[in-house]
Amino acid sequence: MTLKGERSILSVSAFVLIVILLAGALPLGPLPPLSSFLNPSNGIWSPNLNSISLIPQNFTLKQNGRVASLTVLIDPNGFIRIASNETWAVYYEQGYLSAKYRLEQMDLMRRTAEGNLSQILGPSELGSDEFYRSLEMYQVAGQIVDNLSKTSLAYIAVSEYTKGVNAYISSLTPESMPLLFKLLQYTPQPWRMEDTYTIQQLLTWMLSGSENPLYFNYALQKMPENILQSFYPAYPASVQHPIVPESLNPSIYSEKGNLQNLSLYSPSASIDDPPVPSTQGFQMEGSNEAKSNAMLASISWFLMELSPEEFTLPSFVDLGSNNWAVSSNLTGNGALLANDPHLGITVPPIWLGFQLVAPNLNVVGVSFPGAPGVILGHNPFIAWGATDAMIQVTYFYKELLNPSNPDQYMHDGAWTNFEILNESIPVKGEKAVSFQVKRAINGVIIPGWNGTIALDWTGLYPSDELGAILSLDYSTTVLQASSVLSHFKVGIQNWAVADRQGNVGIFSYGLYPIISKGNPRGVLPGTGSYDWVGFIPLSQQPSLYDPKNGFVFSANQIQVSRGYPYYIGWDYESGYRADQIYSMLSSMNNFTVSTMEQIQLSVHDYSTNIFLPVLLNALSHSNFYSTPEYRALLSWNGDMNINSTAATIYYFWLGAYLNDTFLPWLDYYGITPSEGLYHYSFFLGPDSIYHGPLIEDLANWTQNYPNISWFNDPLNGEHRNATTVMILAFNETIHKLQSNLGQFSSSWDWGAVHKRLATSFFGLQTLSTKPLPAGGDSNTPNAAYGLISAEGPSWRQITDTSHPLLSLGIYPGGINENSLSRYYANTVGDWNSGMYYTLIPTDIPSVFYYQYVEGVLP
């Protein structure tokens, strides 16, 4: 299991369901006997569809002597609108309706974070439960709740949200119980405030936790320093457009940091016996992703459904995101903002849309089920969006255990006792399993590494990210938002903000650990000399406010220019999405919502600007000169459109070129799959992540050093150059495509081999959506990762702060987690087609225009 904790949630597919229907009354795995499964009063066929009324509902809510009037409107485009004259009532009703439409999702998320999946799914989930219990998510959540002032906005919002969730849970009957609980034969437990913060911990882990140092440690141990410096420079060698370049904010470059004291090319500790990563690698050879996915058009979807497959929880892992904001200097009016976070595309979606109206509040956007407020969106005054900052906030330490007492470790020259938490993990159908969580000064001991590797993560210490988000909903200027976001500590994001005065900013605030020596890219000794010594001061953290170029943007590229004095990480996105966005922002004038859409939906792969000209030049001197494949590339503009054959050729060629260049070297130095080969961007990771350090090297060498010795094959001593390897890769690509798709024809169109779908959040493959032909790839602003893409823009937002009522947005899926509802996946097609919805329509009750229209009261 990887440290992301991507373990199965529910190993049930169409095959299993068919077997149940044919097998009779015997229970199968976690499922009940057929007799109860098909019971007409409380089984799968019960009439509870969580039907949705689209008519506005007006009612009164009474609670402990308090009375509030409420207006609720649910629209078919994925948004629940709640308005009240009392703030507490809005959050209460948000909790109630979140549970009504997403209780199964909320319960599985809290169980995952708490380490309680085995209780409902059996012993197969013990690995996941042990890992998440090691991260002490529930304990940290409890500390956060204990630290809340009962008069704070966070306490009011979360406590009222909790009451609303429990009101819905209390209303459930055997007939109305959601399907998942019937399938697994358990009743959802009451919601606690700690559950909301436990989900916060889960989300911040998945947006910031990384096992990269564990596996990069093998490169540090096996490769000589000259190879490491050439293949894995601490700062990318290719052209970069940093999020906060020195030219736009020189003040954060002025301090003396820790970077000069670190040894970034030398291992600090040795580790052994790595667990095998669970993700699948990108390869061109054999029966692999390229072959199986390219044949999708000729394989029955129904037959694919009959292959049971373990489902993992990738939904909240940030694969990449885009945001940018343009100031009044470039619009002539208010500022514009766009955001599209790239997360898992699931049904039910990972987002739930809300408009919340209360005194001094009118906010619209999306939130995670289980959390009150709006996380990404806009109010009448500002708009905001986020991308993953890609900062290293997980550090690993090799502990020296006392041979005579395994409950002690060496720290600062003395044997030190671990803090030990004794856990009992309930397991369905079996006895509870005892499990110890051990915590050292420099982190928690993680399972699977011989009990000697400690992980230190900023999320191991209580902080209230949700409280910052709730306050952001009320902010009215970019500077006010910046102040609020300074309290967002874990899961560091690049927060782009725009206000109606025309100001813009981007703020990457949070806890940036500082160590005084060693190599944080690998595993550090746990002796005490390499522990965190503090955090980068807020004034030195990357941020921009109203830069002179008129825009801010981020796409998971490197944060800072060369010369930034602190170490903050090194494995960023390659920057091709950033390059394309920067190119468009720099070349346009008089920005409008339409031009923001044009950027957000762009399927131009900027890597073609680098690699395509040199490839065409190489092919023009080869046997491919007169082929239709060459002619297709020659007339191509680099857009990954669904009807482009050149896009397909280029996609597979680029992967082959990368592999043919670097795989011989990784093989030569003995990097194996169990040590991360094909699983991480620095070791030829899968398509969704391989555009990292190695492709940056390849771009630099291809453009500037085509005869560099790294193109040679160390396995056989063959001398090669860029042209040699490009032609080799092209020959392999054409052979593979012809073998899998036949001779060059429209069957090679990008849309024939590249598709999007929304996968079932619960792992029921029959409940996933049908794949749709899709443009884009992992390098395009309109990103679609992998050949059968279930990751991409999970929420698209465009806001014109001078006309906020015209703001646009869409997320794929629907409100209802019940697959029998018409609002289960109703927006997926529009989303895939690049459509947007008006976030605050014109035909809704007037109360929802509060603060937009004078005289309207909540």
Secondary structure, 3 states (H helix, E strand, C coil): CCCCCCCCCCCCCHHHHHHHHHHCCCCCCCCCCHHHHCCCCCCCCCCCCCCCCCCCEEEEEEECCEEEEEEEEEECCCEEEEEECCHHHHHHHHHHHHHHHHHHHHHHHHHHHHCCCHHHHCHHHHHHHHHHHHCCHHHHHHHHHHHCCCCCHHHHHHHHHHHHHHHHHHHCCCCCCCHHHHHHCCCCCCCCHHHHHHHHHHHHHHHHCCCHHHHHHHHHHHCCHHHHHHHCCCCCCCCCCCCECCCCCHHHHCCCCCHHHECCCCCCCCCCCCCCCCCCCCCCCCCCHHHHHHCHHHCCHHHHHCCCCCCCCCCCCCCEEEEEEECHHHHCCCCEEEEEEEEECEECCCCEEEEEEECCEEEEEEECCCCCCCCEEECCCEEEEEEECCCCCEEEEECCEECCEEEEEEECCEEEECEEEEEEEEECCEEEEEEEEEEECCEEECCCCCCCEEEEEHHHCCCCHHHHHHHHCCCCCHHHHHHHHCCCCCCCEEEEEEECCCCEEEECCCCCEECCCECCCCEEECCCCCCCCEECCHHHCCEEECCCCCEEEECCCCCECCCCCCCCCCCCCCCHHHHHHHHHHHHCCCCCHHHHHHHHCCCECCHHHHHHHHHHHHHCCCCCCCCHHHHHHHCCCCECCCCCHHHHHHHHHHHHHHHHHHHHHHHHCCCCHHHCCCCCHHHCCCCCCCCCHHHHHHHHHHHHCCCCHHHCECCCCECCCHHHHHHHHHHHHHHHHHHHHCCCCHHHCHHHHCEECCEECCCCHHHCCCCEECCCCCCCCCCCCCCEECEEECCEEEEECCCHHHCEEECCCCCCCCCCCCCCCCCHHHHHCCCCEECCCCCCCHHHHCCCCCCCCC
